[in-house]
Amino acid sequence: MATLLVFHEVDDVDAWLKATTREEFFGPRGITAKPFVDPSGSKRVGLIVEVPSIEAFNDAMALPEAADAEKADGVRPETIVVLVEG
């Protein structure tokens, strides 16, 4: 297992938090994601992501369904930053 920190901006934080898209996309792939929000009220959010491997995460994120899920959740893809546990 590997742990990642993923940060990005969204169009609507409340809608992003309520969305089930993350679980629907990640769950069947053995990936879990715990959401976090910026308490200052910005549109920046984050996730602690547990993945079977970095390769599994990268493979999942390369799927067209990943882009569809991001769009449905209002994720701004150009803002995504992924950090790998050192």
Accessible surface in RSA format (square Angstrom, percent):
REM  Atomic radii and reference values for relative SASA: ProtOr
REM  Chains: A
REM  Algorithm: Lee & Richards
REM  Probe-radius: 1.40
REM  Slices: 20
REM RES _ NUM      All-atoms   Total-Side   Main-Chain    Non-polar    All polar
REM                ABS   REL    ABS   REL    ABS   REL    ABS   REL    ABS   REL
RES MET A   1   160.98  83.4  91.88  60.8  69.10 164.5  78.56  66.8  82.41 109.2
RES ALA A   2    20.94  19.3  15.66  24.2   5.29  12.0  20.94  29.5   0.00   0.0
RES THR A   3    32.65  23.2  31.94  32.4   0.70   1.7  19.62  26.3  13.03  19.7
RES LEU A   4     0.91   0.5   0.24   0.2   0.66   1.7   0.91   0.6   0.00   0.0
RES LEU A   5    73.12  40.7  72.60  51.9   0.52   1.3  72.60  51.0   0.52   1.4
RES VAL A   6     9.11   6.0   9.04   8.2   0.07   0.2   9.04   7.9   0.07   0.2
RES PHE A   7    69.11  34.6  69.11  42.8   0.00   0.0  69.11  41.9   0.00   0.0
RES HIS A   8     7.80   4.3   7.80   5.4   0.00   0.0   2.71   2.8   5.09   5.9
RES GLU A   9    51.02  29.3  51.02  38.6   0.00   0.0   3.58   6.9  47.44  38.7
RES VAL A  10     0.00   0.0   0.00   0.0   0.00   0.0   0.00   0.0   0.00   0.0
RES ASP A  11    81.37  57.0  71.86  71.5   9.51  22.5  27.66  65.1  53.71  53.6
RES ASP A  12    70.90  49.7  68.79  68.5   2.11   5.0  21.74  51.2  49.16  49.0
RES VAL A  13    29.28  19.3  26.54  24.0   2.74   6.6  26.54  23.1   2.74   7.4
RES ASP A  14    92.20  64.6  90.31  89.9   1.89   4.5  16.45  38.7  75.75  75.5
RES ALA A  15    55.04  50.6  43.55  67.2  11.49  26.1  50.19  70.7   4.85  12.8
RES TRP A  16     1.72   0.7   1.49   0.7   0.23   0.5   0.23   0.1   1.49   2.4
RES LEU A  17    72.64  40.5  54.24  38.8  18.41  46.3  54.24  38.1  18.41  49.5
RES LYS A  18   166.65  81.3 140.29  86.1  26.36  62.8  96.18  86.6  70.47  75.1
RES ALA A  19    29.86  27.5  10.41  16.1  19.45  44.2  21.37  30.1   8.49  22.5
RES THR A  20    87.54  62.3  80.93  82.0   6.61  15.8  67.74  91.0  19.80  29.9
RES THR A  21    27.12  19.3  27.12  27.5   0.00   0.0  12.87  17.3  14.25  21.5
RES ARG A  22    30.10  12.6  27.22  13.9   2.88   6.9  19.05  26.0  11.05   6.7
RES GLU A  23   113.39  65.1 108.35  82.0   5.04  12.0  58.02 112.2  55.37  45.2
RES GLU A  24   113.84  65.4  94.96  71.8  18.88  45.0  49.73  96.2  64.12  52.4
RES PHE A  25    17.37   8.7  12.99   8.0   4.38  11.4  17.24  10.5   0.13   0.4
RES PHE A  26    16.50   8.3  16.50  10.2   0.00   0.0  16.50  10.0   0.00   0.0
RES GLY A  27    26.31  32.4   0.00   N/A  26.31  32.4  11.14  30.6  15.16  34.0
RES PRO A  28   109.88  80.1  64.92  59.2  44.96 163.4  78.60  64.9  31.28 194.4
RES ARG A  29    82.23  34.5  63.79  32.5  18.45  43.9  35.06  47.9  47.18  28.6
RES GLY A  30    43.32  53.4   0.00   N/A  43.32  53.4  34.43  94.5   8.88  19.9
RES ILE A  31     1.34   0.8   0.34   0.3   0.99   2.4   0.34   0.2   0.99   2.7
RES THR A  32    79.00  56.2  78.26  79.3   0.74   1.8  70.52  94.7   8.48  12.8
RES ALA A  33    28.23  26.0   1.86   2.9  26.37  60.0   2.96   4.2  25.27  66.9
RES LYS A  34   130.77  63.8 126.73  77.8   4.04   9.6  75.08  67.6  55.69  59.3
RES PRO A  35    52.05  37.9  37.71  34.4  14.34  52.1  37.71  31.1  14.34  89.1
RES PHE A  36    92.12  46.1  86.94  53.8   5.18  13.5  92.12  55.8   0.00   0.0
RES VAL A  37    65.29  43.0  46.27  41.9  19.02  45.8  48.68  42.3  16.61  45.1
RES ASP A  38    46.26  32.4  33.34  33.2  12.92  30.6  13.95  32.8  32.31  32.2
RES PRO A  39   134.92  98.3  96.88  88.3  38.04 138.3 106.14  87.6  28.78 178.9
RES SER A  40    96.07  81.2  53.06  70.8  43.01  99.1  55.59 118.4  40.48  56.7
RES GLY A  41    64.24  79.2   0.00   N/A  64.24  79.2  35.93  98.6  28.31  63.4
RES SER A  42    47.88  40.5  33.09  44.2  14.79  34.1  44.29  94.3   3.58   5.0
RES LYS A  43    91.93  44.8  88.84  54.5   3.08   7.3  53.85  48.5  38.07  40.6
RES ARG A  44    91.57  38.4  90.91  46.3   0.66   1.6  35.41  48.4  56.16  34.0
RES VAL A  45     2.50   1.6   0.00   0.0   2.50   6.0   2.50   2.2   0.00   0.0
RES GLY A  46     5.45   6.7   0.00   N/A   5.45   6.7   3.89  10.7   1.57   3.5
RES LEU A  47    11.81   6.6   8.56   6.1   3.24   8.1   9.01   6.3   2.80   7.5
RES ILE A  48    59.37  33.8  57.59  42.9   1.79   4.3  57.59  41.5   1.79   4.9
RES VAL A  49     0.60   0.4   0.60   0.5   0.00   0.0   0.60   0.5   0.00   0.0
RES GLU A  50    57.72  33.1  57.62  43.6   0.10   0.2  27.11  52.4  30.61  25.0
RES VAL A  51     0.00   0.0   0.00   0.0   0.00   0.0   0.00   0.0   0.00   0.0
RES PRO A  52    59.76  43.6  43.52  39.7  16.25  59.1  45.19  37.3  14.58  90.6
RES SER A  53    38.20  32.3  34.55  46.1   3.65   8.4  29.55  62.9   8.65  12.1
RES ILE A  54    50.74  28.9  49.29  36.7   1.45   3.5  49.29  35.5   1.45   3.9
RES GLU A  55   116.50  66.9 114.57  86.7   1.93   4.6  60.80 117.6  55.70  45.5
RES ALA A  56    32.56  29.9  22.47  34.7  10.09  23.0  28.61  40.3   3.95  10.5
RES PHE A  57    11.12   5.6  11.12   6.9   0.00   0.0  11.12   6.7   0.00   0.0
RES ASN A  58    81.61  56.3  75.28  72.8   6.32  15.2  23.66  56.9  57.95  56.0
RES ASP A  59    97.98  68.6  91.75  91.3   6.23  14.7  29.62  69.7  68.36  68.2
RES ALA A  60     4.30   4.0   1.75   2.7   2.55   5.8   3.86   5.4   0.44   1.2
RES MET A  61    58.98  30.5  40.74  27.0  18.24  43.4  40.87  34.7  18.12  24.0
RES ALA A  62    85.72  78.8  48.00  74.1  37.72  85.8  59.34  83.6  26.37  69.9
RES LEU A  63    66.70  37.1  63.65  45.5   3.05   7.7  64.08  45.0   2.61   7.0
RES PRO A  64    99.65  72.6  90.32  82.3   9.33  33.9  99.05  81.8   0.60   3.7
RES GLU A  65    89.43  51.3  87.33  66.1   2.10   5.0  40.14  77.6  49.29  40.2
RES ALA A  66     2.54   2.3   1.08   1.7   1.46   3.3   2.04   2.9   0.50   1.3
RES ALA A  67    59.61  54.8  53.10  81.9   6.51  14.8  54.53  76.8   5.08  13.5
RES ASP A  68    93.34  65.4  86.88  86.5   6.46  15.3  28.26  66.5  65.08  64.9
RES ALA A  69    16.95  15.6  13.14  20.3   3.81   8.7  16.37  23.0   0.58   1.5
RES GLU A  70    29.40  16.9  27.46  20.8   1.94   4.6  13.96  27.0  15.44  12.6
RES LYS A  71   174.56  85.2 155.55  95.4  19.00  45.2 105.44  94.9  69.12  73.6
RES ALA A  72    80.20  73.7  36.06  55.6  44.14 100.4  49.00  69.0  31.20  82.7
RES ASP A  73    12.37   8.7   5.07   5.0   7.30  17.3   4.59  10.8   7.78   7.8
RES GLY A  74    15.03  18.5   0.00   N/A  15.03  18.5  14.39  39.5   0.64   1.4
RES VAL A  75    16.90  11.1   7.60   6.9   9.30  22.4   7.60   6.6   9.30  25.2
RES ARG A  76    73.72  31.0  71.93  36.7   1.79   4.3  21.76  29.7  51.96  31.5
RES PRO A  77    76.59  55.8  65.02  59.3  11.56  42.0  65.15  53.8  11.44  71.1
RES GLU A  78   144.23  82.8 102.05  77.2  42.18 100.4  73.14 141.5  71.09  58.0
RES THR A  79    28.21  20.1  19.23  19.5   8.98  21.4  26.97  36.2   1.25   1.9
RES ILE A  80    54.98  31.3  30.73  22.9  24.25  58.5  30.73  22.1  24.25  65.8
RES VAL A  81    72.05  47.4  68.63  62.1   3.42   8.2  72.05  62.6   0.00   0.0
RES VAL A  82    60.74  40.0  35.52  32.2  25.22  60.8  35.52  30.9  25.22  68.4
RES LEU A  83    88.13  49.1  85.29  61.0   2.84   7.1  87.56  61.5   0.57   1.5
RES VAL A  84    83.62  55.0  59.39  53.8  24.23  58.4  59.91  52.1  23.71  64.3
RES GLU A  85   127.54  73.2  98.85  74.8  28.68  68.3  44.77  86.6  82.76  67.6
RES GLY A  86   118.86 146.6   0.00   N/A 118.86 146.6  61.49 168.7  57.37 128.5
END  Absolute sums over single chains surface
CHAIN  1 A     5174.9       4049.1       1125.8       3225.7       1949.1
END  Absolute sums over all chains
TOTAL          5174.9       4049.1       1125.8       3225.7       1949.1
